[in-house]
């Protein structure tokens, strides 16, 4: 049950980070759904990297490393999408 709650928190972090990237970095042809999708994708990748240090212990998604990694990954990927979209248009 802790895994499901942890992944739900990662998804929520990704959605919030995607929404923040959409709010702060406006580009002409940026799709809101893609911004949120990149936020969730970044949260998953960052969260997995954040919990990689706990592989031999208990790799729970709700550990501090997983939450920090999810936040950093979500902000990175959604902001990267906006910067790339701004350069292309």
C-alpha positions, 0 to 999 in steps of 0.5 A: 500500500505504501508503494501505491501512495508513494506513486500517487504522491509522485503523480501529484508532484508531477502535475503541480510542477507541470502546472507551475511550469505552464504558469511561469514559462509561457510559449506560443504553441505549448499544449497544457496536456503535454506539459502535465505529461512531462511533469508526471514523466519527470516525477517518475524518473526523478523519483526512481533515481531518488530511491535508487540509493535505497535499493538494498534497504527498503526502496519506498517512494515516500522516502525523502530522496524519492520526493526530492528526486520527483520534484526535481525531475518534474520541474526539470522535464516540464521546464525543458519542454517549455524552453524547447517549445519556445526555441522552436516557435 
